[in-house]
Amino acid sequence: MLKLENISWSTPDGTPVLKDLNLEVPDGKSVVLTGPNGGGKTTLAKIIAGIYKQDNGKIYFDGRDITEVDITERAKMGISFAFQQPVRFKGITVQKLLELAAGKKLERDVTCDILSKVGLCAGEYVNREVNATLSGGEIKRIEIATVLARNSKLTVFDEPEAGIDLWSFTNLIHTFEEMRKSMDGTIIIISHQERILKIADEIAIVADGRIKMSGAADDMMKSLAENKSIIGRCSKQEALF
Amino acid sequence: MKEITKDLLREISEWNGEFKGAYNIREDGACVGRVSSKNIRIESKKDQPGLEIFIAANTKGETVSIPACVTHGDVDDLVYNDFYVGENADVVIVAGCGIHTETGEPARHNGIHRFILGKNSKVKYLEKHIGTGHGTGLKSIDPVTEAELDENSVLEMDTAQIGGVDRTLRKTAAKLGAGAKLLIRERILTEKDQTAKTEFCVELNGKDSGVDLISRSVARDNSHQGYHSVIIGNAPCTGHSECDAIISENGKVDAAPELHAHDTDAALIHEAAIGKIAGEQILKLRTLGMTEQEAEATIIDGFLS
């Protein structure tokens, strides 16, 4: 289980982003964190991965206090993070990056299996560099593939839909649906998209630096549909926030 | 052949006790092994130190290796090697130089290589440079490469200086005929107080000739690198050069690309990016379980691979 207690974080200029936030994520669940822009979702995701360090509060993972544990150690403990804007590496091939993620050499059939889960054909990609020649949709899928290769206890996806075209988005949803079926660990997804919310077990709304509301996905979807004032502003079918 | 030479050969030419195909091994300015093949003839030059390598027309799939090693200080080795590649040949040439010194005296190798490529020939040229040993004497390698590419010939150069060389000045010049292609991939790593300067001058003289020049370098510690490329398009042609460099600690890189379009159908492009390792790259690799140091090493290894 992941447990965050009284987490606070402010920007370097002192603007509060997370305010005494509390969150519990049970093992094996898929939880979508949603809410308006600027509400603190990405900050929360980065605090879970150790990329940001909270000003106050405690974080527990598998019963261990990891408040002071750095990114590397958290990764070794089984926490993975898929970046909203994936990083590119000149000279590092997709095969190599997946091997770095897995922490071992990967046979071709294993690589093929991982890439097929994100809708990519291994033959076309294993030897390609993770550089600027990859499109936004391709790099996003490869980013997701790197966390799949880790088979982590907890995987955090920061806005997987950001920066990709509509065609890639449709495929991405399918990827997440398939992934949800095949992954054993806990998943946290930061998302604005209704179709991603629909694949969640639980939904939590992050707004104004706090968890405004959380619960089972079905109940939360109903609440969101009925009471748009929950999050202050709402939107359209495809993009809820 | 000295044991140091064997060690250097393993590093620069993947030598594993023998060479496949024709070869000439140069050790401290002298030949310590030479074999010609039916299609590749290696001869000593009459008028100056070095070799003439004749590759017969239509030779396919053969390799010729001509490594040079300097095994101790107080050596200043100068060599002129000329390659005559016959029409329609398709071969691999493995060069490379290793310098070793355990003393305070300098060691230098200056290899001047000239390639004359016949029509429709294809050459893959592999060149790796390395310096080893604990001596304080400066280890210098100053290669000069000159190439003339006849119609529709292709020269693919893959060069790497992977460490230990204190001073280097690399000069590469090429003239391309119609339909000829030149692909250059250079990687240079400098550390400590090393300096490396690389200069390219490519003349695209024939219709539909093309060059793709990719240079990647890493300058660490107090090292300093300079990159200067000149691409001259004298005909309808394509030219692309790319200079990417990573700097760390007090490393310095100067890049000066020049493009000269002397024909209205010359399409020339240059890209350059110099900077330290992006923080996001380190973060990404740390989220995969690496330490910051491991992440840096992985990024640099990949960049120079």
Interface residues (C-beta under 8 A of the other chain):
Chain A: A49 I51 D70 I71 T72 A75 K76 S80 F81 F83 Q85 P86 V87 F89 K90 G91 I92 K96 L100 A101 G103 T146 R150
Chain B: R216 D244 A278 E280 Q281 L283 K284 L285 R286 T287 L288 G289 M290 T291 E292 T298 I299 G302 F303 L304 S305
